[in-house]
């Protein structure tokens, strides 16, 4: 098997993987999915990598929006009581008093 065939096979696998990721991305409209899928196949290595980066950013944003942290429910961010001793055993404000 020649090295050109190996590189061509790797490019096809990359494009197939990127196409599947793009088509399964719920954050995109059908037109955006179609555009990105065409981009993957017209610019094989560059289009695939760009579309995979965008899908990764969308997934991170989705995970961030699904966070269970509610800043209004836990205003001091740790959920620990405001009064009382702190973890370090100091006066409760962490100032070392």
Phi, psi and omega in degrees: 000133182277161181292333178294322179293322178295314180295318178298318178297319178295321177295320179295317178297319178298315180294320177297316178297315179295322179296317178297318179297316181296315183290337179264003182282111183286347182280349183258147173284170181295325177294320178293321177299314180297315180299315181291324177296319177295319179299320179301317185274336178280327178238074193315295184285320184288313180298320180295315181294317180298315180293324177293323177295316178298319179295322178295319178295320177297319180294320178295320180294321178296317179295322179294323181286338179268010182299144180277354182285128177241107184295336178283330179281325181236077187294334180269013170067336181262342181079003179280153178297146180289321179266153177110177184289151177269177181296332183277353179085009179275196190290357177112343180258357180077006183273357178082019181291000000 
